[in-house]
Amino acid sequence: MSAENLVKMANQIALFFATEPDREQAVKGVHQHLQNFWTPAMRIELMAWQLERHGENLHPLVQSALAEMGRSV
């Protein structure tokens, strides 16, 4: 899957969780969704894209969720 599609899907997930009033819970929601429904290859590709592009065009909730994933690896 292309990185652009992964970014688009991740941002859509973040928009859903952005309605959560507690930012920490929103980040956890994005993180949990990526863990539960994305393959490891998809998560790795998105993280690599984020590192390469410095998070350009990634919703802040996705950036935070990916940072959480990086700490748990």
Number of C-alpha atoms within 10 A of each C-alpha: 8 9 15 12 11 17 21 14 12 22 20 15 19 24 16 12 20 19 10 13 9 10 13 12 13 22 24 17 21 26 22 14 16 20 14 10 10 14 11 12 10 16 18 15 17 23 21 14 18 19 11 10 11 12 18 13 13 19 18 15 24 28 23 18 22 22 14 14 17 11 7 7 5
